[in-house]
Amino acid sequence: MYTLKRQGRVTEQQIQEAAALFDRKNLEYKYQTEVGGLTGGTGGGERYYMPLGILFHIAAGNAQGLPFYSVVEGLLTGNINILKLPSGDDGLSVFLLQELVRLKPNLSRHVIVIDAPSTNRKLMQSLGKLADAIVVWGGDEAIREVREIFRQWGFYVMKKTAFIWKNSF
């Protein structure tokens, strides 16, 4: 059993539920339905997918494990991931990322975790400048704040998640 910083302990049942979300069959299904596989297409054309580069993840703190989930999506698409932990993070995402890297050590080159407040605008801007895209999870206010910090960037909003990319693409 793993002891979290703020919330107590992660139970074996919680670990099993998280493991089920990230087992190979579920991840392959997610990749196939969301990305469409590596090649394919309609009308005789083919699609090819490439990593975007460096993703800067700004995750909401109200969903346990969400930061880990966001990084896994970035890893699935072959990106390098910078994760800014939410202030309400209880340690679960770091624990899961450590376990993932323990199982797949080569992924350590693709994950950077930063534990700093979002109010540190200078740091946020510096991290954003390193990134090719920003993945934001949160409500309207969180997305507005990220827009304010990164005004020079274009953005696309989908549900409660914003994907922000540099205009230079």
N, C-alpha and C positions, 0 to 999 in steps of 0.2 A: 504494500500500500504506500502511496506517495503522499507526503504532507505538503499541502499548499500554503503559501504565505499568509493568505487572509481567510480563506473559506473552510479550513479544516482539512479533510482528507478526500482523495479520489478513491472511490470504491472500485472493487474488481468489476462490478457490473458496468460502471461508467467507462472503464478501460475497454471492456468487451464491446460496448456500444460504439465507441470511437473506432476500435479496430474494425468493426463490421463496415463502417462508412468508408474506410480506407483499404479494404482488402482488394486484391488485384482485380477480381471480377467487377466490383463496383466502380473502381477507378477506370478500367477499360471501357465500361459502359458510359461513364460520365464523359470520358475523352471522346468516344465515338459520337455521342449525341450532341455534345457542345462544340466540338472542333470538327467532327466529320471524318476523323482518321487522318492519316498522313497524306494520302493522295486520293483523288477521286474527282467527282464533279458531275455536272449534267451537260447534256448537249455535246458530248465528245471532248469537252475541255477538261483539263486536270487542274487541281488546286494543290499548292505546296505550302506548307506552313513552316515558318522559321521563328525562333525565339525573338522577342522584341529587344531583349538586352537585359537591362537592369530595371527591376520593378521596385518601387518604394511603396510598401504597404503601410497604410494608416488604418488600423482596425478599431472598431467600436469595442468598448469594454463591457458591454452588457450581454454578451453571448460568450459563455465559457468555451474556449477552444477555437473561436473564430480566427484569431491571428494565425494559428497553426494551419487551419483550413485554407486560408488565403495563400500562405506560403506554399502549401502542397499544390494548389492550382498553378502557382508560378513555376514550381519545379516540374510539373507535368508538361508544361509548354516549353521547358528547356531554358528558363530565365534564371538570372542571378537575382536574389531577393534580399532586400533590406527591409526588415520588419521593425517598425517603431511600436513598441508595446503600449497598449492603452493604460491609462492610469489605474483603472480598476482590475488590471490583470492579476490573477492570483497565482501565477506560476505554472499553470497547466500547459500553456503553449510552449514555454521554454522546456519543460519536462518532456513533452512529446517530440519537440525538435531534437533534443539531446538523444532521445531514444532512436529517432529516425537516423540520425547521423551515426549513432553507435552501430546500427544495423547496416547502414550504407555509408561508410566513411567518405567516399568520393563526393557525397552531397555537401560536405562541410565547406567546400569552395563556393557553394551556391547560396549560402544562407548567412546573413549578418543580422544580429539582433541588437537593437538599441533600446535602452530603458531610460527615456528622458521625457519630460512633459511637452505636450503640444504647444504650450505657451512660450516655449523657447523658440521664437520665430527664426532667429539667426541659424540655429541648428537645423530646423525644419527646412529652411531655404537651402542650406548647404547640402543636406541629404537629397533634396529634390533636384538640385543641379547635377548630382551624380547619376540620377535616374533617367531612363528613357521613357518611363511612364510611371504614373502614380495610381495606386489602387486604393480607393477610400471606401470604407464600410461605415455607414452611419446614417443618421437622419438628416433632414434638411439643414439644420444649423451646422452640423459638422461639415457638410459639403460646402456651405457658404463660407465657412472659415477657411477651408482649404483653397477655395477659389480666391479668397482675399490674399492669402499667403503667396499663391502662385498665379497672380493675375496675367502674367505674360503667356500663359499656356492655354491651349484650347481644351475643351473637355466634352465628354459624352456621359450622360447620366442614364442609368438603367436601374429601375426600381429604387432601392435605397442604397445602391452602390454606385459610386462615380469612378470612372476610369478617366484619368487625365493624362494627356500626352503633349509633348512639346510641339509647337506649331511648325517646327522645322522639318517634320517628316515629309 
